[in-house]
Amino acid sequence: MAALSGSSSECCTLKKTLKRLISNTSASPRARTHSEPLYVISLERYGRDADFGIRFPDSISMSESLFDATITDGDCKIRVSLDPVVNRLISVNKLHCGSVIRNVEFSRGEDSDGDGGSFHVCSLEVDRLSGGDAALRALSSVNVRSIPWMGAEPSAIPLRARRSSYLPLWNNHDFYGEMWRETTPSEPDAEDSGDEIDDVGSTVSLAEVRRRFLSGSRRYRGALCVRILHKSRLIYYGKADQKCECPYKAELQVGDGSSSACVVLWNTVCLEWYRILHPGQVVRLCHYRVKESYSSRTGQESEPHIEISLNSRNPTAQITIIPKNQISPDWVLPNLPHSFICRQELPSCPQGHICDVIGVVIFVGRPERVRKKDGQRSEMEEYRWLQLADRTSDKPITIKLFSTSQPDIQSRVYPMALVVCTRLKLIRSAVNRATTFEYLTNTSLTQVYCTGTGAHPVMPYRGVRPIRQFLHWLKQVDESSLLERAVIGGYFSYPPLPVSLNSFMENRQGGAGLISGGEMKLECEKLNYREKRQFAVQCVVTAACYHHRENNGRTQYSDLPSAPLSPRVPRQREGSEPHRTPVKRKLFSSTSPRKRLAPPLQPFATEDDAERDFSLFDGAMEFLVGQQDDDSNDEDDDEEFSTPPTSPLTSRLGLTRVAIETLPRVFCYERRHVQAVAVGMQVNNFHKLLPQRELESFSPASCYTGYFTLTMRALSDGVMLDVLFLPAAPGNLHWMPLPLSHDNSWESVLSHGGFSPHALPPSPADMIATANQLTNQRLLCVLDACALGAEKLELVLNRAFPLR
């Protein structure tokens, strides 16, 4: 890096601070900014390696991740590594792209030279008082991409670990960065590959390769010409004690006229080929290794099978995609397999059935995360709920869709898009012996194809009968009726839980048992950004309130008498119960939502937004047929609750008003790209950043008419919970009630998660008027908790079962 000098350093906070650092000759020099703001304009994650203890000798972090950030003062920018001490700020989304940071302490990177080299941030403070959009406002007149680097532009690889690429910010299965190729790499030079391959001019069948391997031969003459039948998602296997720079692998199920086998792409072969290879293609493979398959090695299969390994060296694998006009009929390659089913057929399919589906998207949920354990390792898995409409049923096909390593496609899955999902697994859940619900979820080989993804590979299932039948239905469908049902984002829970306490406890299937309020508070404090968990807590309801959707709607409020406390629970001091005096509120401005928050980012605001003539059928033809501030609200009429008097010893969890992320939104086709970003996870690049309240520029969906807030007290220790309740109601196609009749009493409504489907639901005023039914009633409450970022914890009551 060039020496930091010159007149520009006089007004540039970064240059002044780092110049002091470079001139410091102490053994461990550090320099700190003061009140001057710096802005985080990118945040990138990568896995730590075996040198972590050397680079961070004082760190006690158990996180598998490290982070690099690009920060700017508006005059110049620099890429720095972040100390693991700030990892928790990132994992809960307190520190993110667009954050304003102050009192930033810098040190030199381990590879620094006399002119500066790389820099490391040892500590920082996130400025929350400036408001969530302070960086957007401060840099609104600046082209962030054109801000000069302080010194030479850094390389696109991690700073503090030997890794060849960054990871996505919120999961380990998507690819991220420009090093993941989209075009076919040039043919590698032929290498001396030892005695394993010595002739690639001729072809050999999979059956012959298997026969030679099982006979003990290590000579595999000839190339393999195979069709790709299935493709797995990426597997990141990097661990802190490993030195592998590119710890990726991916699997392809391939076949020829003689047999089938698993092909494994290893390490940098994934970088070069993963985005290029797709099911349906015919490929020629040379310079491969053969070994016993994983399923055979682990005893999962009775007969031995082989696995074809494609490596970047020893030997360097050669992959060639064969054009359709060069495929020889003599190869007798298998057709691409498929197993399409429709919504009407789902109830008759067995549990675990593997299938493919096609439909029009009518609901796309907000991205959420769940923690999954893989042996001794725990990682966060990102997922969204989808609902598809098809020609056979009024009920949608519900899919819990995890990452398929297709971020470019999954980011374009909007309502009204036509989607094909392959290799899904059927999951069945029972509410009682007579009522079951089905949904589909990923297997490792699931792939997604979607309209509107531009130059992405052509959907390979053209011409099969289910596709033709669906296209025929699509010609006749009433698009306006589908558009009326189109919803995006918001809270969503599926499948429905049982309606009795006994059935619920029997179906826990090893889930967490009953916990105290204090234990729940500790567990909620551990939640990462958008992580969702379910808890069961014994509570009593101390207050109930209903909030209408309508502008200037009345707020109904009921204050319940204190329930008798268990002798084991210390009695709260008088006045510790929450008493609130709600006032009228205009929940949603009558101003046109599109005018309230104009997106400042021109690429997002204009990309495809000029499209106004939307036709579902026209958009599907090429796909199927082919062609050659902070959370405060400054409105005067906003609802405000007085702070409830509580004991200093009383803890509280939850939100006293609904979060903007909780409400489902009307799908806006014209602004679908902006809406998708507003609903999605926190972005990691400044050019994608939207104002924090951009989501409010989209109207809530018609399924949302209002919500209850219930104040609850945990029976075990008096912890207070502020809980939302969004009851399902007849006629609501998004939050549909169970097909079970009941008397619409509070007890029945809470245990069923909503109103009876066969009777007119009571009005909110009637519900509040009868809330004294809950007085002294002990309940086992099933709560869905989701960390929405920073300090926002969404608690939604899923079920409440009376304890007799």
C-alpha positions in Angstrom: 0.0 0.0 0.0 1.3 3.5 -0.8 2.3 5.7 2.1 -0.6 7.6 3.6 0.3 11.2 3.1 -0.8 14.3 1.3 -3.4 17.0 1.9 -6.3 14.6 1.4 -5.4 12.9 4.7 -6.1 16.0 6.6 -9.9 15.6 6.1 -10.2 11.9 5.7 -10.9 10.1 9.0 -9.6 6.8 7.8 -6.3 8.2 6.4 -5.6 10.2 9.6 -6.3 7.3 11.9 -4.3 4.7 9.9 -1.4 7.2 9.4 -1.1 7.4 13.2 -1.2 3.6 13.3 1.6 3.2 10.7 3.8 5.7 12.4 3.4 4.0 15.8 6.5 2.0 16.5 5.3 0.1 19.6 5.2 -3.7 19.6 1.4 -3.8 19.3 0.4 -0.5 17.8 -3.3 0.5 17.8 -5.2 3.6 16.7 -8.8 4.6 17.4 -11.2 6.9 15.8 -13.4 9.0 18.1 -16.7 10.7 17.4 -16.2 10.6 13.6 -18.7 8.2 11.9 -17.6 5.4 9.6 -20.0 3.4 7.5 -20.1 -0.3 6.8 -20.7 -0.8 3.0 -20.1 -4.5 2.7 -19.8 -7.5 5.1 -18.4 -10.8 4.0 -18.1 -14.1 5.9 -15.7 -17.1 5.6 -14.8 -20.1 7.5 -11.8 -20.0 9.9 -8.9 -22.3 9.3 -6.1 -24.1 11.3 -4.2 -20.8 11.8 -7.0 -19.2 13.8 -5.1 -19.6 17.1 -2.0 -17.9 15.6 -3.9 -15.0 14.1 -6.2 -14.5 17.1 -4.3 -15.8 20.1 -6.5 -13.9 22.6 -9.8 -15.0 21.1 -12.1 -17.3 23.0 -14.7 -17.3 20.2 -16.2 -20.7 19.3 -17.7 -19.4 16.1 -16.7 -21.2 12.9 -16.9 -17.9 11.0 -14.7 -14.9 10.4 -15.8 -11.6 8.8 -14.2 -9.0 6.5 -15.8 -5.6 6.1 -15.5 -2.7 3.7 -15.8 0.6 5.6 -15.7 4.2 4.4 -15.8 7.7 5.7 -17.2 9.0 2.4 -13.8 10.1 1.1 -12.0 6.7 0.8 -12.7 3.1 1.7 -10.7 0.2 3.0 -11.3 -3.5 3.5 -10.5 -4.8 7.0 -10.8 -8.0 8.9 -13.0 -8.0 12.0 -12.0 -9.5 15.4 -14.2 -12.4 16.4 -15.2 -10.3 19.5 -17.8 -8.6 17.2 -19.2 -11.8 15.7 -22.2 -11.8 18.0 -23.1 -8.3 16.8 -23.3 -9.6 13.3 -25.1 -12.9 14.1 -28.0 -10.9 15.7 -27.9 -8.3 12.9 -26.9 -5.4 15.2 -23.8 -4.8 13.0 -24.7 -5.1 9.3 -24.2 -3.4 6.0 -25.3 0.2 6.4 -24.3 0.4 10.1 -22.8 3.6 11.4 -19.8 2.7 13.6 -17.7 4.9 15.9 -14.7 4.5 18.3 -13.2 2.0 15.9 -9.9 0.6 17.1 -7.5 -0.6 14.3 -4.4 -2.7 14.4 -2.1 -3.9 11.7 -2.7 -7.2 10.0 -0.1 -9.9 10.4 1.1 -9.4 6.9 1.5 -5.6 7.2 4.7 -4.0 6.0 6.1 -0.5 6.7 3.6 1.1 4.3 0.5 -0.2 6.0 -0.5 -3.6 4.4 -3.8 -5.0 5.7 -5.6 -3.7 8.7 -7.7 -5.3 11.5 -10.6 -3.9 13.5 -10.1 -4.9 17.2 -13.3 -3.3 18.5 -16.0 -0.9 17.6 -19.3 0.7 18.7 -22.4 0.5 16.6 -24.2 3.9 16.6 -27.9 3.0 17.1 -28.9 6.6 18.0 -28.3 7.9 14.4 -31.2 5.8 13.1 -31.2 2.7 10.9 -30.9 4.7 7.7 -28.1 7.1 8.7 -25.6 5.6 6.3 -28.1 5.8 3.4 -28.7 9.5 4.2 -25.0 10.3 4.7 -23.9 8.6 1.4 -27.0 9.5 -0.7 -25.0 11.9 -2.9 -22.1 9.5 -3.3 -21.6 6.7 -5.7 -20.2 4.2 -3.2 -18.7 2.0 -5.9 -16.6 5.0 -7.1 -15.2 5.9 -3.7 -11.4 5.4 -4.1 -9.7 2.6 -2.2 -7.1 3.7 0.3 -4.1 2.2 -1.6 -4.4 -0.7 -4.0 -7.7 -2.4 -4.5 -7.8 -5.5 -2.3 -8.1 -9.0 -3.8 -11.4 -10.9 -3.6 -10.2 -13.6 -1.1 -10.5 -13.6 2.7 -8.0 -11.7 4.7 -7.5 -13.8 7.8 -7.8 -17.4 6.6 -6.5 -19.5 3.7 -9.9 -19.9 1.9 -10.4 -19.5 -1.8 -13.9 -17.8 -1.6 -16.3 -16.2 0.8 -19.4 -17.9 2.1 -23.0 -16.4 1.9 -23.8 -14.3 4.9 -26.7 -16.5 6.2 -26.1 -20.1 5.0 -23.4 -22.5 3.9 -25.0 -24.0 0.9 -25.3 -21.2 -1.7 -22.3 -20.1 -3.8 -21.1 -16.5 -3.4 -18.6 -14.3 -5.4 -17.3 -13.9 -8.9 -14.9 -16.9 -8.6 -17.9 -19.2 -9.2 -17.8 -19.5 -13.0 -20.8 -19.2 -15.2 -18.9 -20.0 -18.4 -17.1 -23.2 -19.4 -13.4 -23.1 -18.5 -10.7 -23.7 -21.1 -9.6 -27.2 -21.5 -6.7 -28.1 -19.1 -3.4 -29.3 -20.5 -3.0 -33.0 -20.5 -1.2 -34.3 -17.5 0.7 -37.5 -16.7 -1.9 -39.1 -14.6 0.0 -42.1 -13.6 -1.3 -45.6 -14.2 -5.0 -44.8 -13.6 -5.8 -43.3 -17.0 -3.8 -43.7 -20.2 -6.3 -43.4 -23.1 -9.1 -40.9 -23.4 -9.7 -41.3 -27.1 -12.2 -44.2 -26.7 -15.2 -44.4 -24.5 -16.0 -46.9 -21.7 -19.2 -47.7 -20.0 -20.0 -47.3 -16.3 -20.6 -51.1 -16.0 -17.2 -51.8 -17.4 -15.5 -49.3 -15.0 -17.4 -50.9 -12.1 -16.4 -54.4 -13.2 -12.7 -53.4 -13.5 -12.8 -51.7 -10.1 -14.3 -54.7 -8.3 -11.8 -57.0 -9.9 -8.9 -54.9 -8.4 -7.7 -53.2 -11.6 -6.5 -49.6 -11.3 -6.4 -49.0 -15.1 -9.5 -47.3 -16.5 -9.0 -46.9 -20.2 -11.4 -44.5 -21.9 -13.7 -41.6 -21.3 -17.2 -41.8 -19.8 -20.1 -40.3 -21.8 -23.0 -40.0 -19.4 -26.2 -38.0 -18.9 -26.6 -36.0 -15.7 -29.8 -37.2 -14.0 -29.7 -35.3 -10.7 -27.6 -32.6 -9.1 -27.0 -32.1 -5.4 -26.7 -28.8 -3.6 -23.3 -27.7 -2.6 -21.7 -29.2 0.5 -19.3 -27.0 2.5 -17.2 -29.2 4.7 -14.6 -26.6 5.9 -13.6 -27.0 9.6 -11.5 -24.9 11.8 -8.8 -27.6 12.0 -8.5 -28.1 8.3 -6.2 -26.4 5.8 -8.1 -27.1 2.7 -8.5 -23.8 0.8 -11.6 -24.7 -1.1 -13.6 -27.2 1.1 -16.5 -27.9 -1.3 -18.0 -30.9 -2.9 -21.1 -31.6 -5.0 -22.6 -34.8 -6.3 -24.1 -35.6 -9.7 -26.2 -38.7 -10.3 -25.3 -39.9 -13.8 -26.2 -42.8 -16.1 -25.4 -44.3 -19.4 -26.9 -47.3 -21.3 -25.3 -49.8 -18.9 -25.6 -48.5 -15.4 -25.7 -45.4 -13.1 -23.2 -43.9 -10.6 -22.4 -41.0 -8.4 -19.9 -38.4 -9.7 -18.3 -36.1 -7.1 -16.9 -32.7 -7.9 -14.2 -31.8 -5.4 -12.8 -28.5 -4.2 -11.9 -26.0 -7.0 -13.7 -28.2 -9.6 -16.9 -27.0 -7.9 -15.8 -23.3 -8.4 -15.2 -24.0 -12.1 -18.1 -26.3 -13.0 -20.9 -26.3 -10.4 -22.9 -23.5 -12.0 -22.4 -24.8 -15.5 -23.5 -28.5 -15.1 -27.2 -29.2 -15.0 -29.6 -32.2 -15.1 -30.3 -33.3 -18.7 -26.8 -32.4 -20.0 -24.6 -35.1 -21.6 -21.0 -34.8 -20.5 -17.7 -36.5 -21.4 -15.5 -37.2 -18.3 -11.8 -37.9 -18.6 -9.0 -38.2 -16.0 -11.2 -39.4 -13.1 -10.6 -41.5 -10.1 -12.8 -44.5 -9.0 -13.5 -45.7 -5.5 -16.2 -47.5 -3.6 -19.3 -45.3 -3.1 -20.1 -43.7 0.3 -23.4 -45.7 0.6 -21.4 -48.9 0.1 -18.7 -47.9 2.5 -21.2 -47.1 5.2 -23.2 -50.3 4.6 -26.3 -48.5 3.3 -26.4 -50.8 0.2 -26.0 -54.5 0.1 -24.2 -54.5 -3.3 -21.0 -52.5 -3.9 -21.3 -49.4 -6.0 -18.6 -47.1 -7.4 -18.1 -43.4 -7.1 -16.4 -41.3 -9.8 -14.2 -38.5 -8.3 -13.3 -35.4 -10.4 -10.4 -33.6 -8.8 -8.4 -30.4 -9.6 -5.1 -32.4 -9.5 -3.6 -35.8 -9.3 -5.1 -36.1 -11.9 -6.7 -33.0 -13.2 -10.2 -34.0 -14.4 -11.4 -33.0 -17.8 -15.1 -32.3 -18.3 -16.7 -31.6 -21.7 -20.4 -30.7 -22.3 -21.5 -32.5 -25.5 -23.9 -30.5 -27.7 -27.2 -32.2 -28.5 -26.3 -32.6 -32.2 -23.2 -34.6 -31.3 -24.9 -37.1 -29.0 -24.6 -40.5 -30.6 -27.7 -42.7 -30.5 -25.4 -45.7 -30.0 -24.7 -44.5 -26.4 -28.3 -45.4 -25.5 -28.4 -42.8 -22.7 -31.3 -42.8 -20.2 -33.9 -40.1 -20.4 -34.2 -37.6 -17.6 -36.3 -39.2 -14.9 -39.3 -37.4 -13.4 -42.2 -38.2 -11.1 -44.6 -35.3 -11.3 -47.7 -35.4 -9.0 -50.5 -32.9 -8.5 -52.1 -31.5 -5.4 -55.0 -33.9 -5.6 -52.7 -36.9 -5.4 -50.7 -35.8 -2.3 -53.0 -37.3 0.3 -52.7 -40.8 -1.3 -48.9 -40.7 -1.4 -46.9 -42.5 1.4 -44.8 -40.6 4.0 -41.4 -39.9 2.5 -42.5 -40.2 -1.1 -40.1 -38.5 -3.5 -41.8 -36.4 -6.2 -41.7 -33.4 -8.6 -44.3 -30.6 -8.7 -45.3 -27.7 -10.9 -47.5 -24.8 -10.0 -48.1 -21.0 -9.9 -46.7 -19.4 -6.8 -49.4 -17.7 -4.7 -47.3 -17.3 -1.5 -43.7 -16.7 -0.7 -42.8 -16.5 2.9 -40.1 -14.5 4.6 -36.7 -16.2 4.9 -36.2 -17.8 8.2 -33.5 -19.9 9.7 -33.4 -23.0 11.9 -30.4 -24.7 13.6 -29.6 -28.2 12.4 -27.0 -30.6 13.9 -24.8 -32.6 11.7 -22.9 -34.9 14.1 -20.9 -32.7 16.4 -21.4 -29.7 14.1 -24.3 -27.2 14.3 -25.1 -24.8 11.5 -27.9 -22.5 10.4 -30.2 -23.6 7.6 -32.2 -21.0 5.7 -35.6 -21.7 4.3 -38.9 -20.2 3.0 -42.4 -21.4 2.8 -44.0 -21.5 -0.7 -47.5 -22.3 -1.8 -48.3 -23.3 -5.3 -51.7 -23.4 -7.1 -52.2 -26.1 -9.7 -55.1 -27.3 -11.8 -56.4 -30.1 -9.5 -57.4 -28.6 -6.1 -58.4 -25.5 -4.3 -55.8 -26.3 -1.7 -52.3 -25.2 -2.5 -49.1 -27.3 -2.6 -47.1 -26.2 0.4 -43.3 -26.5 0.3 -40.7 -25.8 3.0 -37.9 -24.9 0.6 -34.3 -24.8 1.9 -31.3 -23.7 -0.1 -30.8 -25.7 -3.3 -27.5 -23.8 -4.1 -29.4 -21.8 -6.7 -29.4 -18.3 -5.1 -29.8 -16.6 -8.5 -33.0 -18.6 -9.1 -34.4 -18.7 -5.6 -34.1 -15.0 -5.3 -36.5 -14.6 -8.3 -39.2 -16.9 -6.9 -42.0 -14.3 -6.6 -45.8 -14.8 -6.4 -47.3 -15.4 -9.8 -44.1 -17.1 -11.0 -44.3 -20.5 -12.6 -42.1 -22.9 -10.6 -41.0 -26.5 -11.0 -39.4 -28.2 -8.0 -37.9 -31.6 -8.3 -36.9 -34.4 -5.9 -39.1 -33.2 -3.0 -40.0 -35.4 0.0 -43.5 -35.7 1.4 -43.9 -35.0 5.1 -47.3 -35.8 6.8 -48.4 -34.4 10.1 -51.6 -35.3 12.0 -53.8 -32.9 14.0 -55.9 -35.9 15.2 -56.5 -39.4 13.9 -58.9 -38.2 11.2 -57.2 -34.9 10.1 -53.7 -34.8 8.5 -51.8 -32.2 6.6 -49.0 -32.7 4.0 -46.2 -30.5 2.9 -43.1 -31.1 0.7 -39.5 -30.3 1.6 -36.0 -30.6 0.1 -33.9 -33.6 -0.5 -30.2 -33.1 -1.3 -31.0 -33.4 -5.0 -33.8 -30.9 -5.2 -33.6 -28.4 -8.0 -35.8 -25.3 -8.7 -36.8 -23.9 -12.1 -38.6 -20.6 -12.3 -39.9 -18.2 -14.9 -38.3 -14.8 -15.1 -34.7 -15.9 -14.4 -33.4 -14.7 -17.7 -30.3 -16.5 -19.1 -30.5 -19.4 -16.7 -30.6 -22.9 -18.0 -33.7 -24.0 -19.8 -36.0 -26.1 -17.8 -35.2 -29.7 -18.9 -38.7 -31.2 -18.4 -40.3 -29.8 -21.5 -42.8 -31.9 -23.3 -43.6 -34.4 -20.6 -47.3 -35.0 -20.1 -47.8 -33.3 -16.7 -46.2 -30.2 -18.1 -48.4 -30.2 -21.2 -51.5 -30.7 -19.0 -50.5 -27.8 -16.7 -49.9 -25.5 -19.7 -53.3 -26.3 -21.0 -54.9 -25.3 -17.7 -52.8 -22.2 -17.6 -54.3 -21.0 -20.8 -57.7 -21.0 -19.2 -56.9 -19.8 -15.7 -58.3 -16.5 -14.3 -55.1 -14.6 -13.6 -56.9 -12.0 -11.6 -58.2 -14.5 -9.1 -54.7 -15.9 -8.6 -53.3 -12.3 -8.3 -55.8 -11.6 -5.6 -54.4 -14.5 -3.5 -50.8 -13.5 -4.1 -49.1 -12.8 -0.7 -45.5 -12.3 0.2 -43.7 -12.3 3.6 -45.0 -12.2 7.1 -45.4 -14.8 9.9 -46.4 -18.3 8.7 -46.6 -21.5 10.6 -47.1 -24.9 9.1 -48.2 -27.7 9.5 -50.9 -27.0 12.1 -50.3 -28.3 15.6 -52.7 -30.8 17.3 -55.7 -29.4 19.1 -55.3 -31.4 22.3 -52.6 -31.3 24.9 -52.1 -35.1 24.9 -51.7 -35.2 21.1 -49.3 -32.3 21.2 -47.0 -33.9 23.8 -47.1 -37.2 22.0 -46.0 -35.6 18.7 -43.1 -33.6 20.2 -40.7 -36.2 18.7 -37.8 -35.4 20.9 -38.3 -31.6 20.8 -37.6 -29.4 23.8 -39.9 -30.1 26.7 -41.6 -27.7 29.0 -39.4 -24.8 30.1 -39.6 -22.0 32.6 -39.9 -18.3 31.6 -36.3 -17.7 32.7 -35.0 -20.6 30.6 -37.0 -19.3 27.6 -35.4 -15.9 28.1 -31.9 -17.4 28.1 -32.7 -19.4 25.0 -34.2 -16.4 23.2 -31.0 -14.4 23.9 -29.0 -17.1 22.1 -31.2 -16.9 18.9 -29.4 -15.6 15.8 -30.9 -13.3 13.2 -34.1 -14.7 11.7 -33.7 -17.9 13.7 -37.0 -19.5 14.6 -37.7 -21.8 17.5 -40.8 -23.1 19.3 -41.2 -23.2 23.1 -43.7 -24.6 25.5 -44.3 -22.6 28.7 -47.0 -22.7 31.4 -48.6 -19.2 31.7 -51.6 -17.3 32.8 -53.0 -14.4 30.7 -53.1 -11.1 32.6 -54.3 -8.8 29.8 -55.8 -9.0 26.3 -56.0 -6.3 23.6 -57.2 -6.3 20.0 -55.7 -4.0 17.3 -57.8 -3.3 14.2 -56.2 -3.0 10.8 -58.5 -0.2 9.7 -57.4 3.4 9.9 -58.5 5.1 13.1 -59.9 1.8 14.3 -60.9 1.4 17.9 -58.5 -0.6 20.1 -60.3 -3.0 22.4 -58.7 -3.6 25.7 -59.4 -5.9 28.6 -57.5 -6.0 31.9 -57.9 -9.3 33.6 -57.8 -9.9 37.4 -54.6 -11.4 38.7 -54.6 -15.1 38.7 -53.7 -16.9 42.0 -50.0 -17.7 42.1 -48.5 -21.0 42.7 -47.0 -21.3 46.2 -43.6 -21.9 44.5 -43.8 -18.5 42.8 -42.9 -15.4 44.8 -45.7 -12.9 44.8 -45.0 -9.8 42.8 -45.2 -6.4 44.6 -48.5 -4.5 44.2 -48.5 -2.6 41.0 -46.2 -5.0 39.1 -49.0 -6.1 36.8 -48.9 -4.3 33.4 -51.6 -1.7 33.0 -51.7 0.0 29.6 -53.9 2.7 28.3 -54.1 2.3 24.5 -55.1 5.2 22.3 -56.6 5.3 18.9 -54.1 4.7 16.1 -54.0 5.0 12.4 -52.1 1.7 11.6 -51.5 2.4 8.0 -51.2 5.8 6.3 -53.8 6.7 3.8 -51.1 8.2 1.7 -50.2 6.2 -1.4 -47.7 3.6 -0.2 -45.6 4.0 -3.3 -45.0 7.7 -2.5 -44.2 7.3 1.2 -40.7 5.8 0.7 -39.2 6.2 -2.7 -36.4 3.7 -3.0 -33.1 5.6 -3.3 -31.4 2.8 -5.2 -31.9 3.3 -8.9 -30.8 -0.2 -10.1 -33.5 -1.8 -7.8 -36.1 0.9 -8.4 -35.9 0.6 -12.2 -35.0 -3.0 -13.0 -38.0 -4.4 -14.8 -40.3 -1.9 -13.0 -41.4 -0.4 -16.3 -43.3 -3.7 -17.0 -47.0 -3.1 -16.5 -48.7 -5.6 -18.8 -48.4 -8.8 -16.8 -49.6 -12.1 -18.3 -49.0 -15.3 -16.5 -49.5 -17.4 -19.6 -47.1 -15.3 -21.7 -44.5 -15.4 -19.0 -44.6 -19.2 -18.9 -44.4 -20.0 -22.6 -40.7 -19.7 -23.0 -40.1 -21.5 -19.8 -42.3 -24.5 -20.7 -42.2 -24.6 -24.5 -39.0 -22.9 -25.5 -38.0 -20.9 -28.5 -35.3 -21.3 -30.5 -34.6 5.2 10.4 -35.1 3.0 13.5 -38.3 1.4 14.6 -40.0 4.5 16.0 -42.9 6.0 14.0 -43.1 9.8 13.8 -46.8 9.9 12.9 -48.8 11.9 15.4 -51.6 9.4 15.5 -49.5 6.4 16.2 -50.6 4.1 18.9 -48.5 4.5 22.1 -48.6 2.4 25.2 -47.5 3.8 28.5 -44.7 1.8 30.0 -46.3 -0.8 32.3 -45.0 -0.6 35.9 -43.1 -3.7 36.7 -41.0 -5.0 39.5 -37.2 -4.4 39.0 -36.9 -8.2 39.3 -39.5 -8.9 36.5 -38.1 -9.8 33.1 -40.1 -9.2 29.9 -39.9 -10.8 26.5 -41.6 -10.0 23.2 -43.1 -6.9 21.4 -46.0 -4.9 22.6 -46.9 -4.1 18.9 -46.7 -6.0 15.8 -43.4 -5.8 13.9 -43.5 -4.8 10.2 -41.9 -8.2 9.4 -44.8 -10.1 10.9 -47.4 -8.8 8.5 -48.0 -10.5 5.2 -48.0 -8.1 2.2 -49.9 -7.7 -1.0 -47.7 -8.8 -3.9 -46.7 -5.8 -6.1 -45.7 -7.1 -9.5 -44.4 -3.7 -10.7 -42.0 -3.4 -7.7 -41.4 -7.1 -7.2 -37.6 -6.8 -7.1 -37.7 -4.1 -4.4 -40.4 -6.0 -2.5 -38.3 -9.2 -2.5 -35.3 -7.4 -1.0 -37.5 -5.7 1.6 -39.0 -9.0 2.7 -35.6 -10.9 2.5 -32.7 -11.3 4.8 -30.3 -8.4 5.6 -28.2 -7.7 2.5 -24.4 -7.6 2.6 -23.7 -5.0 -0.1 -24.5 -1.3 0.1 -25.9 -1.1 -3.5 -28.7 -3.5 -2.5 -29.5 -1.7 0.7 -33.0 -0.3 1.2 -34.4 2.0 3.9 -35.4 0.0 7.0 -39.0 0.8 6.7 -39.3 0.2 3.0 -41.4 -2.8 3.8 -44.2 -0.5 5.0 -44.5 1.0 1.5 -46.3 -2.3 0.6 -49.9 -2.7 1.9 -50.7 -5.6 4.3 -52.5 -8.5 2.6 -56.2 -8.8 2.9 -55.8 -11.9 5.1 -54.6 -9.5 7.8 -57.5 -7.8 9.6 -55.9 -7.2 13.0 -54.3 -9.0 15.8 -54.6 -9.7 19.5 -51.8 -9.0 22.0 -51.8 -11.1 25.1 -49.8 -10.3 28.2 -48.8 -13.5 29.9 -47.0 -14.4 33.1 -44.9 -17.5 33.3 -46.2 -19.6 36.2 -42.7 -20.8 37.1 -40.9 -17.5 37.8 -43.1 -14.6 36.8 -41.4 -13.7 33.6 -43.7 -11.5 31.6 -44.4 -12.3 27.9 -45.9 -9.9 25.3 -47.4 -12.3 22.7 -49.2 -11.8 19.4 -52.1 -13.9 18.4 -53.2 -14.1 14.8 -56.3 -16.4 14.8 -57.2 -18.3 11.7 -60.7 -17.4 10.5 -63.3 -18.8 8.0 -62.7 -17.4 4.5 -59.1 -16.6 5.2 -57.1 -18.4 2.5 -53.7 -17.6 4.1 -54.4 -18.4 7.8 -57.0 -21.1 7.2 -58.8 -22.6 10.2 -58.7 -26.3 10.9 -61.6 -28.3 9.5 -62.8 -28.9 13.1 -65.9 -27.3 14.6 -65.9 -25.9 18.1 -67.8 -23.3 20.2 -65.5 -20.3 19.6 -64.9 -19.8 23.3 -61.5 -18.5 24.2 -60.4 -21.9 25.4 -61.4 -23.5 22.0 -60.0 -20.6 19.9 -56.6 -20.8 21.6 -56.4 -24.6 21.5 -57.4 -24.7 17.8 -55.3 -21.7 16.8 -58.4 -19.9 15.4 -62.1 -19.7 15.0 -64.5 -22.5 14.0 -64.7 -22.9 10.2 -68.5 -23.6 10.3 -69.8 -20.7 12.2 -69.6 -16.9 12.0 -66.7 -15.9 14.2 -67.4 -13.5 17.1 -66.4 -9.9 16.7 -63.2 -8.7 18.4 -65.3 -6.7 20.8 -67.2 -9.8 21.8 -63.9 -11.6 22.3 -62.5 -8.9 24.5 -65.8 -8.7 26.4 -65.6 -12.4 27.2 -61.8 -12.4 28.0 -62.6 -13.0 31.7 -63.0 -16.6 30.6 -59.2 -16.7 30.9 -59.2 -15.5 34.5 -57.2 -17.9 36.7 -56.9 -20.3 33.7 -53.5 -22.0 33.6 -52.4 -22.7 30.1 -49.6 -24.6 28.4 -48.7 -22.1 25.7 -46.8 -23.1 22.5 -44.9 -20.0 21.3 -43.2 -19.4 18.0 -40.1 -17.2 18.7 -38.3 -15.5 15.8 -35.3 -13.0 16.2 -36.1 -10.3 13.7 -32.7 -8.5 14.3 -31.2 -6.1 16.8 -33.5 -6.4 19.9 -36.7 -7.3 18.2 -38.1 -10.7 19.3 -41.3 -11.8 17.7 -43.4 -14.0 20.0 -46.5 -15.5 18.4 -49.0 -17.7 20.2 -49.5 -20.9 18.1 -51.6 -22.9 20.6 -52.6 -22.6 24.2 -54.0 -25.7 26.0 -55.9 -25.4 29.2 -54.4 -27.3 32.2 -57.1 -29.1 34.2 
